[in-house]
Amino acid sequence: MSSVAPVDLPVGKDLGSLEATERAEYGTKSARVKKRLTSRTATIASLVIAVLWTIPTFGLLISSFRPAELIRTTGWWTIFENWGFTLDNYRDVLLSTSSSSPQLGAYIVNSIAIAVLATLIPLTFASMAAYAFAWIRFKWVNWLFILVFALQIIPLQMALVPLLQIFSTWLRPMQAWLHDVIPIIPEQNYLPLWLAHSMFALPLAIFLLHNFIAEIPGDVIEAARVDGATHGQIFFRIVLPLATPALASFAIFQFIWVWNDLLVALIFSGGTQDVAPLTQRLAEMVGTRGQDWQRLTAAAFISIVIPLAVFFGLQRYFVRGLLAGATKG
């Protein structure tokens, strides 16, 4: 009979030394990656990309303050040779009462109303769904999560016509009835836009937030359960505070996506001034011949201000959210 020698398994101090070795190797890899990303070459490349990305915005800003005649005859890069500045462009698009002026005030309000709710709705439901997929064990949880992930593959253009038919048949009559019963509910067709943007955002939001929430240490969740905390208490008192960076990161992406959207707005807003967002008005200002460029540049730069304010206001959370999960704790 042949005998097989038992394999020596790492136990005790040997196991601890293995874990220490793995941590040391991971630390070395992280240091190498950090060194490459902060090298002089990477820094120069980042600066070049940032400058190239900023030049069009800078040109847009300069053009928005130039008179119409200078915009038509000279380029913005000749500002020192063809000097001239005016505030008439901004006055025309914001304060003018003329019927031919863009009158962007109402459209800005519409964009804010659409973007804020179209960000909060998917953020609310996605955070709860992500917690359920990460920490609640129920039948077919993995298959359901795969299904949610697969929904990201479906192009939103395929769902536009069916959604429009459903909203026209059921949603708008119901919204009018709700407005008659509860006058505080707006009569404008914001609801189709909120629901459409929320539906398109939910799969990606659930996937991203699940990856973050699933990395919360299990000891923290288990300790809360031992203390008698319910799922609601764990979610609101533990998970949400810890997931703030991820929530802020997705909120920035979703807000900017909805703010810059034109396709969904054209289909579901109805095109009326009481609902149409700013992007729809900008598209109308281009016209068939591209006239009134001085107004278009001013209006376009105004449309940039609010997303920039949102980004810089949540920037520290955004950076933390991007780095979340990149390193092991």
C-alpha positions as CSV (number, residue, x, y, z in Angstrom):
1,M,0.0,0.0,0.0
2,S,1.2,3.5,-0.8
3,S,1.0,6.1,1.7
4,V,0.3,9.8,1.0
5,A,2.0,12.3,3.3
6,P,-0.4,14.9,4.7
7,V,0.0,18.4,3.4
8,D,1.1,20.9,6.0
9,L,-1.6,23.6,6.3
10,P,-0.7,27.1,7.5
11,V,-2.1,27.5,11.0
12,G,-1.5,29.9,13.8
13,K,1.5,32.0,13.2
14,D,1.9,30.7,9.7
15,L,-1.6,31.9,8.7
16,G,-0.9,35.3,10.3
17,S,2.4,35.6,8.3
18,L,0.5,34.7,5.1
19,E,-2.0,37.5,5.7
20,A,0.8,39.9,6.5
21,T,2.5,38.9,3.3
22,E,-0.7,39.5,1.3
23,R,-1.2,42.9,2.9
24,A,2.4,43.8,2.1
25,E,2.1,42.8,-1.5
26,Y,-1.2,44.7,-1.8
27,G,0.4,47.7,-0.3
28,T,3.3,47.5,-2.7
29,K,0.9,47.3,-5.7
30,S,-1.1,50.3,-4.4
31,A,2.1,52.2,-4.0
32,R,3.2,51.4,-7.5
33,V,-0.2,52.5,-9.0
34,K,-0.2,55.7,-6.9
35,K,3.3,56.5,-8.1
36,R,2.4,56.0,-11.7
37,L,-0.7,58.2,-11.4
38,T,1.2,61.0,-9.7
39,S,4.3,60.8,-11.9
40,R,5.4,63.9,-13.9
41,T,4.3,62.3,-17.2
42,A,0.8,61.6,-15.8
43,T,0.5,65.1,-14.4
44,I,1.5,66.7,-17.7
45,A,-0.9,64.5,-19.6
46,S,-3.7,65.5,-17.2
47,L,-2.9,69.2,-17.6
48,V,-2.9,68.9,-21.4
49,I,-6.2,67.1,-21.4
50,A,-7.7,69.6,-19.0
51,V,-6.6,72.6,-21.1
52,L,-7.9,71.1,-24.3
53,W,-11.2,70.3,-22.6
54,T,-11.5,73.8,-21.2
55,I,-10.7,75.8,-24.4
56,P,-14.2,75.4,-26.0
57,T,-15.9,76.5,-22.7
58,F,-13.5,79.5,-22.4
59,G,-14.3,80.5,-26.0
60,L,-18.0,80.2,-25.3
61,L,-17.6,82.5,-22.2
62,I,-15.8,85.1,-24.2
63,S,-18.2,85.0,-27.1
64,S,-21.2,85.4,-24.7
65,F,-19.9,88.9,-23.8
66,R,-19.1,90.0,-27.4
67,P,-21.4,92.1,-29.6
68,A,-23.2,90.4,-32.4
69,E,-21.2,92.2,-35.1
70,L,-17.9,91.0,-33.7
71,I,-19.2,87.4,-33.3
72,R,-20.2,87.3,-37.0
73,T,-17.0,88.8,-38.3
74,T,-14.2,87.7,-36.0
75,G,-13.3,84.7,-33.9
76,W,-13.2,84.8,-30.1
77,W,-9.4,84.2,-30.2
78,T,-9.0,87.6,-31.7
79,I,-10.3,89.3,-28.6
80,F,-7.2,91.5,-28.1
81,E,-7.2,92.6,-31.7
82,N,-11.0,93.2,-31.9
83,W,-11.8,94.5,-28.4
84,G,-15.4,94.7,-27.4
85,F,-17.6,93.6,-24.5
86,T,-21.3,93.9,-23.8
87,L,-23.9,92.6,-21.3
88,D,-26.8,93.0,-23.9
89,N,-26.6,89.3,-24.7
90,Y,-27.4,88.2,-21.1
91,R,-30.0,91.0,-20.8
92,D,-31.8,89.7,-23.9
93,V,-31.9,86.1,-22.8
94,L,-32.8,86.8,-19.2
95,L,-34.6,90.1,-18.7
96,S,-36.0,91.1,-22.1
97,T,-39.8,91.1,-22.4
98,S,-39.8,91.2,-26.2
99,S,-41.7,88.4,-27.9
100,S,-38.6,87.6,-30.0
101,S,-36.3,87.2,-27.0
102,P,-35.6,83.7,-25.6
103,Q,-37.0,84.5,-22.1
104,L,-35.1,81.6,-20.4
105,G,-36.4,82.2,-16.9
106,A,-39.4,79.8,-17.2
107,Y,-37.2,77.2,-19.0
108,I,-34.6,77.3,-16.2
109,V,-37.3,76.7,-13.6
110,N,-38.6,73.8,-15.6
111,S,-35.1,72.2,-15.9
112,I,-34.6,72.6,-12.2
113,A,-38.0,71.0,-11.4
114,I,-37.3,68.1,-13.8
115,A,-33.7,67.5,-12.8
116,V,-34.1,67.6,-9.0
117,L,-37.0,65.2,-8.8
118,A,-35.6,63.0,-11.6
119,T,-32.5,62.7,-9.4
120,L,-34.1,62.2,-6.0
121,I,-36.6,59.5,-7.2
122,P,-34.1,57.0,-8.6
123,L,-31.7,57.7,-5.8
124,T,-34.3,56.9,-3.2
125,F,-35.5,53.6,-4.7
126,A,-32.1,52.5,-5.9
127,S,-30.5,52.9,-2.4
128,M,-33.3,50.8,-0.8
129,A,-33.0,48.2,-3.6
130,A,-29.2,48.1,-3.3
131,Y,-29.4,47.5,0.4
132,A,-31.9,44.7,-0.1
133,F,-29.7,43.0,-2.7
134,A,-26.7,43.4,-0.5
135,W,-27.9,42.5,3.0
136,I,-31.3,40.8,2.8
137,R,-31.3,37.1,1.8
138,F,-34.4,36.1,-0.1
139,K,-35.3,33.7,-2.9
140,W,-33.7,34.3,-6.3
141,V,-31.8,37.4,-5.0
142,N,-28.9,36.7,-7.3
143,W,-31.0,36.1,-10.4
144,L,-33.0,39.3,-9.8
145,F,-29.8,41.3,-9.4
146,I,-28.5,39.9,-12.7
147,L,-31.8,40.9,-14.3
148,V,-31.4,44.4,-13.0
149,F,-27.8,44.5,-14.3
150,A,-28.9,43.2,-17.7
151,L,-31.4,46.1,-18.0
152,Q,-28.5,48.4,-18.6
153,I,-27.9,46.8,-21.9
154,I,-31.3,47.8,-23.4
155,P,-31.0,51.1,-25.3
156,L,-33.4,53.7,-23.9
157,Q,-34.5,54.5,-27.5
158,M,-36.3,51.1,-27.7
159,A,-38.5,52.0,-24.7
160,L,-39.5,55.6,-25.7
161,V,-42.4,54.7,-28.0
162,P,-44.0,52.1,-25.6
163,L,-43.6,54.4,-22.6
164,L,-45.1,57.3,-24.5
165,Q,-48.2,55.1,-25.4
166,I,-48.5,54.0,-21.7
167,F,-48.2,57.6,-20.4
168,S,-50.7,59.0,-22.9
169,T,-53.2,56.3,-22.2
170,W,-53.0,56.0,-18.5
171,L,-50.7,58.5,-16.8
172,R,-51.9,61.9,-18.1
173,P,-55.7,61.2,-17.5
174,M,-54.8,60.0,-14.0
175,Q,-52.6,63.1,-13.4
176,A,-55.5,65.4,-14.4
177,W,-57.8,63.6,-12.0
178,L,-55.3,63.8,-9.2
179,H,-54.9,67.5,-9.8
180,D,-58.7,68.0,-9.5
181,V,-58.8,66.0,-6.3
182,I,-55.6,67.4,-4.8
183,P,-54.9,70.9,-6.3
184,I,-51.4,71.0,-4.9
185,I,-50.3,68.4,-7.4
186,P,-49.0,70.2,-10.5
187,E,-51.1,70.1,-13.7
188,Q,-48.0,70.3,-15.8
189,N,-46.7,67.1,-17.5
190,Y,-43.6,66.9,-15.2
191,L,-44.6,63.4,-14.1
192,P,-43.9,61.6,-17.4
193,L,-40.4,63.1,-17.5
194,W,-39.7,62.2,-13.8
195,L,-40.9,58.6,-14.3
196,A,-39.0,58.2,-17.7
197,H,-35.7,59.5,-16.3
198,S,-36.1,57.4,-13.1
199,M,-36.8,54.2,-15.1
200,F,-33.8,54.7,-17.3
201,A,-31.5,55.5,-14.3
202,L,-32.6,52.8,-11.8
203,P,-30.6,49.8,-13.2
204,L,-27.3,51.7,-13.2
205,A,-28.0,53.3,-9.8
206,I,-28.8,50.0,-8.2
207,F,-25.7,48.4,-9.6
208,L,-23.4,51.2,-8.5
209,L,-24.9,51.6,-5.0
210,H,-25.0,47.8,-4.4
211,N,-21.2,47.6,-5.0
212,F,-20.6,50.3,-2.4
213,I,-23.2,49.1,0.2
214,A,-22.0,45.5,-0.1
215,E,-18.5,46.5,1.0
216,I,-19.8,47.9,4.4
217,P,-18.2,45.6,7.0
218,G,-20.5,42.7,7.9
219,D,-19.6,43.1,11.6
220,V,-21.3,46.5,11.6
221,I,-24.6,45.1,10.2
222,E,-24.4,42.0,12.4
223,A,-23.8,44.1,15.6
224,A,-26.9,46.2,14.8
225,R,-29.0,43.1,14.3
226,V,-27.8,41.7,17.6
227,D,-28.9,44.9,19.3
228,G,-32.4,44.4,17.9
229,A,-32.2,46.9,15.0
230,T,-34.7,46.3,12.2
231,H,-33.8,46.6,8.5
232,G,-35.3,50.1,8.4
233,Q,-33.2,51.2,11.3
234,I,-30.0,49.7,9.8
235,F,-30.7,51.3,6.5
236,F,-31.4,54.8,7.7
237,R,-29.0,55.0,10.7
238,I,-26.0,53.0,9.4
239,V,-26.1,52.4,5.7
240,L,-27.2,55.8,4.4
241,P,-24.6,57.8,6.4
242,L,-21.8,55.4,5.3
243,A,-23.0,55.5,1.7
244,T,-23.1,59.3,1.4
245,P,-20.1,59.5,-1.0
246,A,-21.7,57.0,-3.4
247,L,-25.1,58.7,-3.2
248,A,-23.5,62.1,-3.9
249,S,-21.5,60.7,-6.8
250,F,-24.6,59.2,-8.5
251,A,-26.6,62.3,-7.8
252,I,-24.0,64.4,-9.7
253,F,-24.1,62.1,-12.7
254,Q,-27.9,61.8,-12.8
255,F,-28.5,65.6,-12.3
256,I,-26.1,66.5,-15.1
257,W,-27.5,63.8,-17.4
258,V,-31.1,65.0,-16.9
259,W,-30.1,68.6,-17.1
260,N,-28.4,68.1,-20.5
261,D,-31.0,65.7,-21.8
262,L,-32.9,66.7,-25.0
263,L,-34.3,63.5,-26.4
264,V,-36.5,62.4,-23.5
265,A,-37.6,66.0,-23.0
266,L,-38.7,66.3,-26.6
267,I,-40.8,63.1,-26.4
268,F,-42.4,63.4,-23.0
269,S,-42.7,67.1,-22.3
270,G,-45.2,67.9,-25.0
271,G,-43.1,70.9,-26.2
272,T,-45.1,73.5,-24.3
273,Q,-43.4,76.4,-22.4
274,D,-44.8,75.4,-19.0
275,V,-42.9,72.1,-19.1
276,A,-40.1,72.3,-21.7
277,P,-36.6,72.3,-20.2
278,L,-33.7,74.7,-21.1
279,T,-32.1,72.3,-23.6
280,Q,-35.3,72.3,-25.7
281,R,-35.2,76.1,-25.8
282,L,-31.5,76.1,-26.7
283,A,-32.2,73.8,-29.6
284,E,-35.0,76.1,-30.8
285,M,-32.6,79.1,-30.6
286,V,-30.2,77.5,-33.1
287,G,-32.9,77.9,-35.8
288,T,-32.6,76.7,-39.3
289,R,-29.9,79.2,-40.3
290,G,-27.9,79.4,-37.0
291,Q,-28.8,83.1,-36.5
292,D,-28.5,85.1,-33.2
293,W,-25.3,83.4,-32.1
294,Q,-24.7,86.1,-29.6
295,R,-27.9,85.1,-27.7
296,L,-27.1,81.4,-28.1
297,T,-23.7,81.7,-26.6
298,A,-25.1,83.6,-23.6
299,A,-27.9,81.1,-23.1
300,A,-25.5,78.1,-23.4
301,F,-23.2,79.5,-20.8
302,I,-26.1,80.1,-18.5
303,S,-27.1,76.5,-18.9
304,I,-23.6,75.4,-17.7
305,V,-23.7,77.5,-14.4
306,I,-26.1,75.3,-12.4
307,P,-24.5,71.9,-13.2
308,L,-21.1,73.4,-12.3
309,A,-22.5,74.7,-9.0
310,V,-23.9,71.2,-8.2
311,F,-20.6,69.6,-9.1
312,F,-18.5,71.9,-7.0
313,G,-20.9,71.8,-4.1
314,L,-20.7,68.0,-4.0
315,Q,-17.1,67.7,-5.2
316,R,-15.6,66.3,-2.0
317,Y,-18.3,63.6,-1.9
318,F,-17.8,62.9,-5.6
319,V,-14.0,62.2,-5.2
320,R,-14.7,60.0,-2.1
321,G,-17.3,58.1,-4.1
322,L,-15.0,57.5,-7.0
323,L,-12.3,56.1,-4.7
324,A,-14.7,54.0,-2.7
325,G,-13.9,50.3,-3.2
326,A,-10.7,51.1,-4.9
327,T,-8.7,50.0,-1.9
328,K,-9.2,47.4,0.7
329,G,-9.8,48.5,4.3
